[in-house]
Amino acid sequence: MTDPVLQTRNLRRSFTQAEATIHVLRGVDLTVGAGEIVALLGPSGSGKSTLLQAVGLLEGGFEGEILVAGEEVAKFGSNARTEVRRDRMGFIYQFHHLLPDFNALENVVLPQLVRGDSRRDADARATELLSALGLGNRLTHRPSQLSGGEQQRVAVARALANRPALVLADEPTGNLDEATADVVFAEFIRLVRGQGSAALVATHNERLAARMDRVVRLHDGVLR
């Protein structure tokens, strides 16, 4: 395996409901190498989203270690965690979460401006990505003017805009019909491989999982 971009060591997460304790993650050890696309499979409620939230530093309450490019980030403070998410990670969800008042180009430009890139460079990068995804003639369209597949393509471009070392995707095609999902996912894989990012993709779709480099399965809070 290439140098690891992501490592988790004995990652644990429990929730208390009423008087019961629910152990969602029971000691997850995972390594994803640079340029590797890994499918995370598991039934609904198995903890796939919880694992992605932990790795993405989106909430606390976890025990164990999370390393990004060899650096332990789980214990970082709020500002440092934000910088890691901004500079090293890209996120794609089942629902695109695009900003409705901004057009396709602006949605992809925004994370670059937040990072401190110039508007000129951000426009060029956004145009490059959207054109590669077949949206070169839809740059000025707002989300409401785009199909579901087009909206998810914009979400893919946004996630890759800052050239993240690690891409985290949670059911990225789960809201699309099968034919559109195949096209969008093929484009996603092509772009992720093209820029050498690592990716962890949670899905229930065995067919899509088979197109990735490796499959891991979450069962009873551990990977198998």
C-alpha positions in Angstrom: 0.0 0.0 0.0 1.1 3.6 -0.6 1.7 5.9 2.3 -1.5 6.2 4.3 -3.6 9.3 4.0 -6.1 8.1 6.6 -5.6 5.8 9.6 -8.0 5.1 12.5 -6.8 3.1 15.5 -9.3 1.5 17.9 -12.0 4.1 17.0 -15.0 3.8 19.3 -18.3 5.6 19.6 -21.2 4.9 22.0 -24.6 6.6 22.5 -26.8 6.6 25.5 -30.6 6.3 25.0 -32.7 6.2 28.1 -30.9 3.8 30.3 -29.3 1.8 27.4 -25.8 2.3 25.9 -25.5 1.6 22.2 -22.0 0.8 20.9 -21.9 1.9 17.3 -18.2 1.7 16.7 -16.3 -1.0 18.8 -12.7 -0.4 17.8 -12.4 0.4 14.1 -8.9 0.1 12.6 -8.7 1.4 9.0 -6.0 2.5 6.7 -6.5 4.2 3.3 -3.5 4.8 1.1 -2.8 7.7 -1.2 -4.7 7.3 -4.5 -6.8 4.4 -3.1 -10.6 4.4 -3.3 -12.1 2.2 -0.6 -15.8 1.2 -0.4 -17.3 1.1 3.1 -20.2 -1.4 3.0 -22.7 -2.2 5.7 -26.5 -2.4 6.3 -28.5 0.7 7.2 -27.8 1.6 10.8 -24.5 -0.2 10.9 -22.5 3.0 11.7 -21.2 3.9 8.2 -22.2 7.6 8.6 -21.0 7.7 12.2 -17.6 6.5 11.0 -17.4 9.1 8.3 -18.4 11.8 10.7 -15.6 10.7 13.0 -13.0 10.7 10.2 -14.3 14.0 8.9 -13.9 15.6 12.4 -17.5 16.7 12.2 -18.4 15.8 15.8 -16.8 14.8 19.1 -17.5 12.0 21.5 -15.2 9.5 19.9 -12.4 7.5 21.5 -9.3 6.3 19.7 -7.0 7.9 17.1 -7.6 9.5 13.7 -4.5 10.2 11.7 -4.5 12.2 8.4 -1.2 12.1 6.5 0.4 10.7 9.7 -0.8 13.5 11.9 -3.1 12.8 14.9 -6.0 15.1 14.4 -8.7 13.8 16.6 -7.6 15.8 19.6 -7.2 19.1 17.7 -9.1 22.1 18.8 -12.1 23.6 16.9 -10.0 26.0 14.7 -7.4 23.4 13.8 -10.1 20.8 13.0 -11.7 23.3 10.7 -8.4 23.9 8.9 -8.0 20.1 8.4 -11.4 19.8 6.9 -10.9 22.8 4.7 -7.4 22.1 3.4 -7.2 18.3 3.4 -10.7 16.9 3.0 -13.6 17.0 0.6 -17.1 15.8 1.4 -19.9 14.5 -0.8 -23.3 13.4 0.6 -26.4 11.6 -0.7 -28.1 15.0 -1.0 -26.0 17.6 -2.7 -26.4 20.5 -0.2 -25.7 23.1 -2.8 -26.3 26.7 -1.9 -29.6 27.5 -3.8 -28.9 31.2 -4.3 -25.5 30.6 -6.0 -25.0 29.2 -9.5 -22.9 26.1 -10.3 -19.7 28.0 -10.7 -20.1 30.0 -7.5 -20.8 26.8 -5.5 -17.5 25.4 -6.6 -15.6 28.7 -6.2 -16.7 29.4 -2.7 -14.6 26.7 -0.8 -11.6 28.0 -2.7 -12.2 31.6 -1.6 -12.7 30.4 2.0 -9.3 28.8 1.8 -7.8 32.1 0.5 -7.4 31.5 -3.2 -7.8 34.4 -5.6 -11.1 34.7 -7.4 -9.3 34.3 -10.7 -7.7 31.1 -9.7 -10.9 29.8 -8.1 -12.9 30.6 -11.3 -10.4 28.7 -13.4 -10.3 25.7 -11.2 -14.1 25.6 -10.9 -14.5 25.9 -14.7 -12.0 23.1 -15.2 -13.8 20.7 -12.9 -17.3 21.5 -14.1 -16.3 21.2 -17.7 -14.6 17.8 -17.0 -18.0 16.7 -15.5 -19.9 17.8 -18.6 -21.3 21.0 -17.1 -19.3 23.5 -19.1 -22.5 25.0 -20.5 -24.3 25.0 -17.2 -21.9 27.2 -15.2 -24.4 30.0 -14.6 -27.3 27.8 -13.7 -28.6 27.6 -10.1 -29.3 24.3 -8.5 -33.0 24.6 -9.1 -32.3 24.8 -12.9 -30.2 21.6 -12.8 -31.3 17.9 -12.9 -30.5 15.7 -9.9 -27.5 14.2 -11.7 -26.2 17.6 -12.6 -26.6 18.9 -9.1 -24.6 15.9 -7.8 -21.9 16.6 -10.4 -21.6 20.1 -9.0 -21.3 18.6 -5.5 -18.4 16.4 -6.8 -16.7 19.4 -8.3 -17.1 21.3 -5.0 -15.6 18.4 -3.0 -12.6 18.3 -5.2 -12.1 22.0 -5.7 -9.3 22.3 -3.1 -7.5 19.2 -4.3 -8.1 17.4 -1.0 -5.8 14.5 0.1 -8.9 12.7 1.4 -12.4 12.5 0.0 -15.3 11.3 2.2 -18.5 10.3 0.4 -21.7 9.1 2.1 -24.0 7.3 -0.3 -23.0 9.8 -3.0 -25.3 8.4 -5.7 -28.0 7.1 -3.3 -30.5 9.8 -4.5 -30.1 9.1 -8.2 -31.6 6.5 -10.6 -29.3 3.6 -11.5 -28.3 4.9 -15.0 -27.5 8.4 -13.7 -25.7 7.0 -10.6 -23.4 4.9 -12.9 -22.4 8.0 -14.9 -21.9 10.3 -12.0 -19.9 7.6 -10.1 -17.7 6.9 -13.1 -16.9 10.6 -13.3 -16.2 10.7 -9.6 -13.7 7.9 -9.8 -12.0 9.3 -12.8 -11.5 12.7 -11.2 -10.4 11.3 -7.8 -7.9 9.0 -9.5 -6.7 11.8 -11.7 -5.7 14.0 -8.8 -4.4 11.2 -6.7 -6.7 11.7 -3.7 -7.6 8.9 -1.3 -11.3 8.2 -0.9 -13.6 6.4 1.5 -17.0 5.9 0.1 -19.9 4.6 2.2 -22.5 2.8 0.1 -25.0 -0.1 0.2 -24.5 -0.7 -3.5 -22.5 -3.8 -4.1 -22.2 -3.1 -7.8 -20.6 0.3 -7.3 -18.4 -1.0 -4.5 -17.0 -3.6 -6.9 -15.6 -0.8 -9.1 -13.4 0.5 -6.2 -10.0 -0.6 -5.2 -11.0 -2.4 -2.0 -14.1 -3.2 0.0 -14.4 -3.1 3.8 -17.5 -4.1 5.7 -18.8 -2.6 8.9 -20.5 -5.2 11.0 -21.3 -5.0 14.7 -19.1 -2.0 15.1 -16.0 -3.4 13.6 -14.5 -3.7 10.1 -14.3 -7.1 8.5 
